[in-house]
C-alpha cells in the first residue's frame, strides 16, 4: 500500500518541502518509454539518503526508505533525526517512506507529518522477523485485514482533512496574520465529543506563527497536558471558563471570591439582567465529576426566580455574603 500524497504547501519543518513527483505519474512516464518502473527496495540500515541518491543517479525511478516504526517516529525527535534524512537541496529523489505500524492513529500521524517531504508512504505488511510479528507489525498484518483497512482509511482521511486545513493555514499566514487559534473539532462535531488533540499535533509543524488551542480546556492541569502533547503556544477556554473564571489561576471549581469579584464589577459595568443571572447560574452550578457546587439545587432555583439586580444582590448576601470591593 503505497500512498500517493503530493504535498503542495510551503510549510517549514526543519528544511523547506521537497519538490514532489506523484508516483502514479512515474508509472505513466515509464509506460510511455516502453519499460517497467525501476524501484529500490526498503532495506534495513541500507536504504538511507546517500544510497538513494546514488541509485537514482543510475536509473532508479522511485526509492524506498528502510522501515521506520511510526510510534517511535512520532514520539522521539532523536528517532526522526536518525531514521530519516532530507536532502540538502530542494531537488528531491522521488521517495516512498515506509512505516511499520499497527495503529491507525500512529500511522496517520506519522504520514501527515512527513507528507510534505516525500512522494508517498508505505505500510509494511511483509517483514517476517519474529520481533515484528510479535508486535503485530509487518507480516503479522496479513492476518489483520480489517486493521490494515482501518490504517489506510485513517491516513487517507487525515491527509484529506489536514490538507484542507493546511492550505487554509498557509493562505492566512501568507496574508500576514500574527497568530492563529484552532478549535480541534470539525463543524459537524458536537461539544460533547472530545477535542482532537491528535489533529492539533499533526498541524502544529505547519504553523509558523504562535498557535492557540481551543476546546476542552477545563482545568489548568489539562491545559498544561494539551500544551505538552501538541506543542501549541497557548490555550483557550470557553464553556469551562464561563463556569469557572478562576480556571487559569489553578482552581478546579469556581471560588466564591470570583462570584464576588464579578458582582462588584457588573454593578459598575452593567450588562442585561438575564445575562447576569446566567453567569451566576454557571458559576454556582455543578462542576461535574463529583465536584461540589457553590449553591444547592434549591438555592439555584431561587436565584433563577430573582426579578432584578436588587433581588439578586439580596439573595447572594443572604446565602453567602458579597464583600463590597
ZIJOHU-V377406 format. One record per backbone hydrogen bond with DSSP energy under -1.0 kcal/mol. CO is the residue of the C=O (numbers start at 1). NH is the residue of the N-H. E is the energy in kcal/mol with one decimal. If there is no record, write none. Layout:
# ZIJOHU-V377406
CO NH E
CO NH E
This chain:
# ZIJOHU-V377406
1 123 -1.2
9 11 -2.1
13 15 -1.7
15 13 -1.0
22 26 -1.4
23 27 -1.6
24 28 -1.7
25 29 -2.4
26 30 -2.5
27 31 -2.4
28 32 -2.4
29 33 -1.5
30 35 -2.3
31 34 -1.4
38 61 -2.3
38 62 -1.6
40 64 -1.6
43 46 -1.2
43 47 -2.2
46 48 -1.6
48 52 -2.5
49 53 -2.9
50 54 -1.7
51 55 -2.6
52 56 -2.0
53 57 -1.6
54 58 -1.1
55 60 -2.3
56 59 -1.5
62 40 -2.0
63 96 -3.3
68 100 -2.4
69 73 -2.4
70 74 -2.3
71 75 -1.4
72 76 -1.8
76 80 -2.0
77 81 -2.7
78 82 -2.4
79 83 -2.5
80 84 -1.6
90 19 -1.9
94 63 -2.6
95 119 -2.1
95 120 -1.1
96 65 -2.1
97 122 -2.2
98 68 -2.3
99 124 -2.4
100 70 -2.4
103 107 -2.4
104 108 -2.4
105 109 -2.5
106 110 -2.4
107 111 -2.6
108 112 -2.6
109 113 -2.1
110 114 -1.8
111 115 -1.6
114 117 -2.3
120 97 -2.4
121 3 -5.1
122 99 -3.1
127 139 -2.7
129 133 -2.3
130 134 -2.4
132 137 -2.8
133 136 -1.6
137 140 -1.8
138 141 -2.0
139 142 -1.8
140 143 -1.4
141 144 -1.9
144 148 -2.5
145 149 -2.4
146 150 -2.3
147 151 -2.5
148 152 -2.4
149 153 -2.6
150 154 -2.6
151 155 -2.0
152 156 -2.5
153 157 -2.7
154 158 -2.5
155 159 -2.6
156 160 -2.2
157 161 -2.7
158 162 -3.2
159 163 -2.0
160 164 -1.5
161 165 -2.0
162 166 -3.6
163 167 -2.2
164 168 -2.0
165 169 -2.9
166 170 -2.8
167 171 -2.2
168 172 -2.4
169 173 -2.5
170 174 -2.6
171 175 -1.3
172 177 -1.9
173 176 -1.1
180 212 -2.9
182 214 -2.4
183 185 -1.8
184 196 -3.6
186 189 -1.2
190 193 -1.6
195 197 -1.4
196 200 -1.4
197 201 -2.3
198 202 -2.0
199 203 -2.3
200 204 -2.0
203 206 -2.1
204 207 -1.7
210 180 -2.5
211 233 -2.5
211 234 -1.5
212 182 -2.7
213 236 -2.6
214 184 -1.5
216 218 -1.3
219 223 -2.3
220 224 -2.2
221 225 -2.0
222 226 -2.3
223 227 -2.0
224 228 -2.3
225 229 -2.3
226 230 -2.6
227 231 -2.4
234 213 -2.7
236 215 -1.2
238 242 -1.7
239 243 -1.5
240 244 -1.6
244 247 -1.9
246 249 -1.4
246 251 -1.6
247 250 -1.7
255 258 -1.2
255 259 -1.0
256 260 -2.4
257 261 -2.5
258 262 -2.4
259 263 -2.5
260 264 -2.4
261 265 -1.7
262 266 -2.8
263 267 -1.4
265 269 -1.9
272 276 -1.5
273 277 -2.2
274 278 -2.0
275 279 -2.6
276 280 -2.4
277 281 -2.6
278 282 -2.3
279 283 -2.5
280 284 -2.2
284 295 -2.1
288 291 -1.8
296 300 -2.5
297 301 -1.9
298 302 -2.0
299 303 -2.2
300 304 -1.9
303 306 -1.5
308 312 -1.9
309 313 -2.8
310 314 -2.5
311 315 -2.5
312 316 -2.7
313 317 -2.5
314 318 -1.9
315 319 -2.3
316 320 -2.3
316 321 -3.1
